[in-house]
């Protein structure tokens, strides 16, 4: 039986572990595209690699990978809402808005999640949780605005609207995964089948775009790019193992804070890998994110509908 302290600490550890692994897609994706890998190919490869990792870990852990009908239905929807649609939307809008604006817009996912939770009456309004989410959003905005100041280019309202697809879909996914969790199923198995469904979704989307002449497969991936994609698959697989467990113990609002943590993780990778300097504003932002996460964690279990 878990102690109260352990129960409260687990969601925080899972949140940062998932953010560290999943957030690696930003620096590794930058390195891969510099090697000539198409963004949609990179996202699809990450999903496929993650599927292999999750299935291997599930098998080693002794979980039965044979899916039930409920698991298949869950995975087909969760895979698209959790990975395929939001990451594909981010990839396409970055080309028109730059990387800063889509990242800022994606950071609103916790707000959309909280709105859905309140509309569906899955949780009672909690002032402490609202303050924590607001602090996390403020930290994310400080980081992103300070890093992209002056780098934004004017774009049509269509692409700003398209960028909103990611946080809205992520919010729907956060609620869907909690309210439709198949009875008795483990996070690892659900994560494995969901990432496989995401892989198939991205592949079908790619084929449709190729048929429409909107996407071209150039081939010719270098060994360096292959190694980067393999590393991304491993990191993404581990990240979603943590992520689905976090969904189970933390609920939709808490798990939505991954958007904030990804922002902070992306900044840390930028400093470590690309020798970027942290300003005082960035340190303030990181502090706000940590405080926000801790405040929201204080209310985990306070009225959130979830299955364990």
MOKA-V817277 format. One record per pair of residues at least 4 apart in sequence whose C-alpha atoms are under 7 Angstrom apart, sorted by the first residue. I is the first residue (numbers start at 1). J is the second residue. If there is no record, write none. Layout:
i=I j=J
i=I j=J
This chain:
i=2 j=6
i=2 j=7
i=3 j=7
i=4 j=8
i=5 j=9
i=6 j=10
i=8 j=297
i=9 j=13
i=10 j=14
i=11 j=15
i=11 j=246
i=11 j=249
i=11 j=250
i=12 j=16
i=13 j=17
i=14 j=18
i=14 j=242
i=14 j=243
i=14 j=246
i=15 j=19
i=15 j=246
i=15 j=258
i=16 j=20
i=16 j=261
i=17 j=21
i=17 j=239
i=17 j=242
i=18 j=22
i=18 j=239
i=18 j=240
i=18 j=242
i=18 j=243
i=19 j=23
i=19 j=258
i=19 j=261
i=19 j=262
i=19 j=265
i=20 j=24
i=20 j=265
i=21 j=235
i=21 j=236
i=21 j=238
i=21 j=239
i=22 j=235
i=22 j=236
i=22 j=239
i=23 j=262
i=23 j=265
i=23 j=266
i=24 j=28
i=25 j=29
i=25 j=232
i=26 j=30
i=26 j=266
i=27 j=31
i=27 j=269
i=28 j=32
i=28 j=228
i=28 j=232
i=29 j=33
i=30 j=34
i=31 j=35
i=32 j=36
i=32 j=37
i=32 j=225
i=32 j=228
i=33 j=37
i=33 j=38
i=33 j=39
i=35 j=225
i=37 j=41
i=37 j=42
i=37 j=221
i=38 j=42
i=39 j=43
i=39 j=91
i=40 j=44
i=40 j=88
i=40 j=91
i=41 j=45
i=42 j=46
i=42 j=229
i=43 j=47
i=44 j=48
i=44 j=199
i=44 j=202
i=44 j=203
i=45 j=49
i=45 j=229
i=45 j=233
i=46 j=50
i=46 j=229
i=46 j=232
i=46 j=233
i=46 j=236
i=47 j=51
i=47 j=195
i=47 j=198
i=47 j=199
i=47 j=233
i=48 j=52
i=48 j=196
i=48 j=199
i=48 j=233
i=49 j=53
i=49 j=230
i=49 j=233
i=49 j=234
i=50 j=54
i=50 j=195
i=50 j=233
i=50 j=234
i=50 j=236
i=50 j=237
i=51 j=55
i=51 j=192
i=51 j=195
i=51 j=196
i=51 j=237
i=52 j=56
i=53 j=57
i=53 j=234
i=53 j=237
i=54 j=58
i=54 j=188
i=54 j=191
i=54 j=192
i=54 j=237
i=54 j=241
i=55 j=59
i=55 j=192
i=56 j=60
i=57 j=61
i=58 j=62
i=58 j=63
i=58 j=188
i=58 j=189
i=59 j=63
i=65 j=189
i=67 j=71
i=67 j=72
i=68 j=72
i=69 j=73
i=70 j=74
i=70 j=182
i=71 j=75
i=71 j=182
i=71 j=190
i=72 j=76
i=73 j=77
i=74 j=78
i=75 j=79
i=75 j=190
i=75 j=193
i=75 j=194
i=75 j=197
i=76 j=80
i=76 j=194
i=76 j=197
i=77 j=81
i=78 j=82
i=78 j=173
i=78 j=177
i=78 j=194
i=79 j=83
i=79 j=84
i=79 j=194
i=79 j=195
i=79 j=197
i=79 j=198
i=80 j=84
i=80 j=85
i=80 j=198
i=80 j=201
i=81 j=85
i=81 j=86
i=81 j=169
i=81 j=170
i=81 j=173
i=82 j=170
i=82 j=173
i=83 j=87
i=83 j=198
i=84 j=88
i=84 j=198
i=84 j=201
i=84 j=202
i=85 j=89
i=86 j=90
i=86 j=165
i=86 j=166
i=86 j=169
i=86 j=170
i=87 j=91
i=88 j=92
i=89 j=93
i=89 j=163
i=89 j=165
i=89 j=166
i=90 j=94
i=90 j=102
i=90 j=163
i=90 j=166
i=93 j=97
i=93 j=102
i=93 j=159
i=93 j=162
i=93 j=163
i=94 j=98
i=94 j=99
i=94 j=102
i=96 j=155
i=96 j=159
i=97 j=101
i=97 j=102
i=97 j=153
i=97 j=155
i=98 j=152
i=99 j=103
i=100 j=104
i=100 j=144
i=100 j=148
i=101 j=105
i=102 j=106
i=102 j=163
i=103 j=107
i=104 j=141
i=104 j=144
i=105 j=163
i=105 j=164
i=106 j=166
i=106 j=167
i=106 j=259
i=107 j=137
i=107 j=140
i=107 j=259
i=107 j=260
i=108 j=112
i=108 j=167
i=109 j=113
i=109 j=167
i=109 j=168
i=109 j=170
i=109 j=171
i=109 j=256
i=109 j=259
i=110 j=114
i=110 j=171
i=110 j=253
i=110 j=256
i=110 j=257
i=111 j=115
i=112 j=116
i=112 j=168
i=112 j=171
i=113 j=117
i=113 j=171
i=113 j=172
i=113 j=174
i=113 j=252
i=113 j=253
i=113 j=256
i=114 j=118
i=114 j=253
i=115 j=119
i=116 j=120
i=117 j=121
i=117 j=122
i=117 j=123
i=118 j=122
i=118 j=123
i=118 j=124
i=118 j=125
i=122 j=304
i=122 j=305
i=123 j=303
i=123 j=304
i=123 j=305
i=124 j=303
i=126 j=130
i=127 j=131
i=128 j=132
i=128 j=295
i=128 j=296
i=129 j=133
i=129 j=295
i=129 j=296
i=129 j=299
i=130 j=134
i=131 j=135
i=132 j=136
i=132 j=292
i=132 j=293
i=132 j=295
i=132 j=296
i=133 j=137
i=133 j=292
i=133 j=296
i=134 j=138
i=135 j=139
i=135 j=288
i=135 j=289
i=135 j=292
i=136 j=140
i=136 j=260
i=136 j=288
i=136 j=289
i=136 j=292
i=136 j=293
i=137 j=141
i=137 j=260
i=138 j=142
i=139 j=143
i=139 j=285
i=139 j=286
i=139 j=288
i=139 j=289
i=140 j=144
i=140 j=260
i=140 j=263
i=140 j=285
i=141 j=145
i=142 j=146
i=142 j=281
i=142 j=282
i=142 j=285
i=143 j=147
i=143 j=282
i=143 j=285
i=144 j=148
i=145 j=149
i=148 j=152
i=155 j=159
i=156 j=160
i=157 j=161
i=158 j=162
i=159 j=163
i=160 j=164
i=164 j=168
i=165 j=169
i=166 j=170
i=167 j=171
i=168 j=172
i=169 j=173
i=170 j=174
i=171 j=175
i=172 j=176
i=173 j=177
i=174 j=178
i=174 j=252
i=174 j=256
i=175 j=179
i=175 j=252
i=176 j=180
i=177 j=181
i=178 j=247
i=178 j=248
i=178 j=251
i=178 j=252
i=178 j=306
i=178 j=307
i=179 j=306
i=186 j=190
i=187 j=191
i=187 j=241
i=187 j=244
i=187 j=245
i=188 j=192
i=188 j=241
i=189 j=193
i=190 j=194
i=191 j=195
i=191 j=240
i=191 j=241
i=191 j=244
i=192 j=196
i=193 j=197
i=194 j=198
i=195 j=199
i=196 j=200
i=197 j=201
i=198 j=202
i=199 j=203
i=200 j=204
i=201 j=205
i=202 j=206
i=203 j=207
i=204 j=208
i=205 j=209
i=206 j=210
i=207 j=211
i=208 j=212
i=209 j=213
i=209 j=214
i=209 j=215
i=210 j=214
i=210 j=215
i=210 j=216
i=221 j=225
i=221 j=226
i=222 j=226
i=223 j=227
i=224 j=228
i=225 j=229
i=226 j=230
i=227 j=231
i=228 j=232
i=229 j=233
i=230 j=234
i=231 j=235
i=232 j=236
i=233 j=237
i=234 j=238
i=235 j=239
i=236 j=240
i=237 j=241
i=238 j=242
i=239 j=243
i=240 j=244
i=241 j=245
i=242 j=246
i=243 j=247
i=244 j=248
i=245 j=249
i=246 j=250
i=246 j=255
i=247 j=251
i=247 j=252
i=247 j=255
i=248 j=306
i=248 j=307
i=248 j=308
i=249 j=308
i=250 j=254
i=250 j=255
i=250 j=300
i=251 j=255
i=251 j=304
i=251 j=306
i=252 j=256
i=254 j=296
i=257 j=261
i=258 j=262
i=259 j=263
i=260 j=264
i=260 j=289
i=261 j=265
i=262 j=266
i=263 j=267
i=264 j=268
i=264 j=286
i=265 j=269
i=266 j=270
i=267 j=271
i=268 j=272
i=269 j=273
i=270 j=274
i=270 j=275
i=270 j=276
i=271 j=275
i=271 j=276
i=271 j=277
i=278 j=282
i=278 j=283
i=279 j=283
i=280 j=284
i=281 j=285
i=282 j=286
i=283 j=287
i=284 j=288
i=285 j=289
i=286 j=290
i=287 j=291
i=288 j=292
i=289 j=293
i=290 j=294
i=291 j=295
i=292 j=296
i=293 j=297
i=294 j=298
i=296 j=300
